[in-house]
């Protein structure tokens, strides 16, 4: 018998989702040369919508009361993915990640209570800045896209928290992903049609990225958001660079530098030192 949802550690669920997300991202990078970043992200969202629709088939009567919320969540999901990958075409990865991270940091800061809460956010921010490579390279458009992705990431946290509260059956994520898939399908189909040749094995692998990078982490996010506040969830986003570094060591033999190791320690310390007396997400909004 599985443990009740309330007995599962939200940090563990989030960590599993993060590992899946970055494994999917590693696979997506392999596909960029074959399909292009935008096509990959479009296919990723579309395939994720198909997978979720097969796993859970929402009935109109179950979702119509909150359809606007689910649709808004889906548009934010799609926009967040597209803006971030477009920024990667114009900025170094470290710059794009640092700028995008401003979104969840602002959400965490807005929910912080007292000096301890602000100190936790400060530790997380310093740790992430040590983990990324901030340089002067990049273009204005790339910076604007990364900041837009960060704003959408903040929207993902806020809307995702509301969806988790009103959607105990977790059908809202399926509806949201279908909306995002419909929004991106014409763009992906148009780019594929304009391509001189389509590598179909790469298209098939894009379905795997949809499972790893969208279905698994976003489904686990919905569970986590039902257990904790969205401010604490925003702080947990700081685990993502740590997870990426661990995957880099294990899968790619990329040993972190002393500065990156210090960043990992600070982020882990921020998560360990977070305020423990925080109301669950269901008590908010």
TAJO-V574230 format. One record per residue. RES is the residue in three letters. SS is DSSP state (alpha for helix, beta for strand, coil for the rest). OMEGA is omega in whole degrees, -180 to 180 (* if undefined). Layout:
BEGIN
res-><RES;RES>
ss-><SS;SS>
omega-><OMEGA;OMEGA>
END
This chain:
BEGIN
res-><UNK;UNK;UNK;UNK;UNK;UNK;UNK;UNK;UNK;UNK;UNK;UNK;UNK;UNK;UNK;UNK;UNK;UNK;UNK;UNK;UNK;UNK;UNK;UNK;UNK;UNK;UNK;UNK;UNK;UNK;UNK;UNK;UNK;UNK;UNK;UNK;UNK;UNK;UNK;UNK;UNK;UNK;UNK;UNK;UNK;UNK;UNK;UNK;UNK;UNK;UNK;UNK;UNK;UNK;UNK;UNK;UNK;UNK;UNK;UNK;UNK;UNK;UNK;UNK;UNK;UNK;UNK;UNK;UNK;UNK;UNK;UNK;UNK;UNK;UNK;UNK;UNK;UNK;UNK;UNK;UNK;UNK;UNK;UNK;UNK;UNK;UNK;UNK;UNK;UNK;UNK;UNK;UNK;UNK;UNK;UNK;UNK;UNK;UNK;UNK;UNK;UNK;UNK;UNK;UNK;UNK;UNK;UNK;UNK;UNK;UNK;UNK;UNK;UNK;UNK;UNK;UNK;UNK;UNK;UNK;UNK;UNK;UNK;UNK;UNK;UNK;UNK;UNK;UNK;UNK;UNK;UNK;UNK;UNK;UNK;UNK;UNK;UNK;UNK;UNK;UNK;UNK;UNK;UNK;UNK;UNK;UNK;UNK;UNK;UNK;UNK;UNK;UNK;UNK;UNK;UNK;UNK;UNK;UNK;UNK;UNK;UNK;UNK;UNK;UNK;UNK;UNK;UNK;UNK;UNK;UNK;UNK;UNK;UNK;UNK;UNK;UNK;UNK;UNK;UNK;UNK;UNK;UNK;UNK;UNK;UNK;UNK;UNK;UNK;UNK;UNK;UNK;UNK;UNK;UNK;UNK;UNK;UNK;UNK;UNK;UNK;UNK;UNK;UNK;UNK;UNK;UNK;UNK;UNK;UNK;UNK;UNK;UNK;UNK;UNK;UNK;UNK;UNK;UNK;UNK;UNK;UNK;UNK;UNK;UNK;UNK;UNK;UNK;UNK;UNK;UNK;UNK;UNK;UNK;UNK;UNK;UNK;UNK;UNK;UNK;UNK;UNK;UNK;UNK;UNK;UNK;UNK;UNK;UNK;UNK;UNK;UNK;UNK;UNK;UNK;UNK;UNK;UNK;UNK;UNK;UNK;UNK;UNK;UNK;UNK;UNK;UNK;UNK;UNK;UNK;UNK;UNK;UNK;UNK;UNK;UNK;UNK;UNK;UNK;UNK;UNK;UNK;UNK;UNK;UNK>
ss-><coil;coil;coil;coil;alpha;alpha;alpha;coil;coil;alpha;alpha;alpha;alpha;alpha;alpha;alpha;alpha;alpha;alpha;alpha;alpha;alpha;alpha;alpha;alpha;alpha;alpha;alpha;alpha;alpha;alpha;alpha;alpha;alpha;alpha;coil;alpha;alpha;alpha;alpha;alpha;alpha;alpha;alpha;alpha;alpha;alpha;alpha;alpha;alpha;alpha;alpha;alpha;alpha;alpha;coil;coil;coil;coil;alpha;alpha;alpha;alpha;alpha;alpha;alpha;alpha;alpha;alpha;alpha;alpha;alpha;alpha;alpha;alpha;alpha;alpha;alpha;alpha;alpha;alpha;alpha;alpha;alpha;alpha;alpha;alpha;alpha;coil;coil;coil;coil;alpha;alpha;alpha;alpha;alpha;alpha;alpha;alpha;alpha;alpha;alpha;alpha;alpha;alpha;alpha;alpha;alpha;alpha;alpha;coil;coil;alpha;alpha;alpha;alpha;alpha;alpha;alpha;alpha;alpha;alpha;alpha;alpha;alpha;alpha;alpha;alpha;alpha;alpha;coil;coil;coil;coil;coil;coil;coil;coil;alpha;alpha;alpha;alpha;alpha;alpha;alpha;alpha;alpha;alpha;alpha;alpha;alpha;alpha;alpha;alpha;alpha;alpha;alpha;alpha;alpha;alpha;alpha;alpha;alpha;alpha;alpha;coil;coil;coil;coil;coil;alpha;alpha;alpha;alpha;alpha;alpha;alpha;alpha;alpha;alpha;alpha;alpha;alpha;alpha;alpha;alpha;alpha;alpha;alpha;alpha;alpha;alpha;alpha;coil;coil;coil;coil;coil;alpha;alpha;alpha;alpha;alpha;alpha;alpha;alpha;alpha;alpha;alpha;alpha;alpha;alpha;alpha;alpha;alpha;alpha;alpha;alpha;alpha;alpha;alpha;alpha;alpha;alpha;alpha;alpha;coil;coil;alpha;alpha;alpha;alpha;alpha;alpha;alpha;coil;coil;alpha;alpha;alpha;alpha;alpha;alpha;alpha;alpha;alpha;alpha;alpha;alpha;alpha;alpha;coil;coil;coil;coil;coil;alpha;alpha;alpha;alpha;alpha;alpha;alpha;alpha;alpha;alpha;alpha;alpha;alpha;alpha;alpha;coil;coil;coil;coil;coil;coil;coil;coil;alpha;alpha;alpha;coil;coil>
omega-><-179;179;176;-177;-177;-180;179;179;180;179;180;178;-180;180;178;178;179;178;179;-179;-177;171;176;178;178;178;-180;179;178;-176;-177;-178;-177;-172;-173;-174;-176;178;-180;-178;176;179;180;-179;-179;180;177;178;179;-178;-180;179;177;-179;180;-179;-178;172;-178;-178;-178;-171;-172;-178;-176;-174;-180;178;-179;180;178;178;179;179;178;178;-178;-179;180;180;-176;-178;-178;-179;176;178;179;176;-173;-178;168;-176;-178;179;-178;180;-179;-180;-179;-177;179;-180;179;177;179;177;179;-180;-180;-179;-176;179;175;-176;-179;179;178;178;178;179;-180;179;-179;-179;180;179;-180;179;176;-178;-177;-178;180;179;-178;-177;177;-178;178;180;179;178;179;179;179;177;176;177;178;177;179;176;175;177;177;-180;-177;-179;179;177;180;178;-180;-178;-174;-170;-179;180;179;174;-176;179;178;179;180;-179;176;177;177;178;177;-179;-176;-176;180;179;180;180;180;179;177;-180;-179;-180;-180;177;-179;178;-170;177;177;177;179;179;177;176;178;177;176;178;-174;-172;-179;-173;-176;-176;-178;176;178;176;-180;176;-178;-178;175;-177;-173;177;180;175;177;177;178;178;179;178;179;177;-172;176;178;179;180;179;179;178;177;179;-174;-172;-173;-179;178;-178;-178;177;179;179;180;177;177;177;179;180;-179;180;178;178;178;-180;180;-175;-177;176;-176;-179;-179;180;178;-176;-177;180;-177;176;*>
END
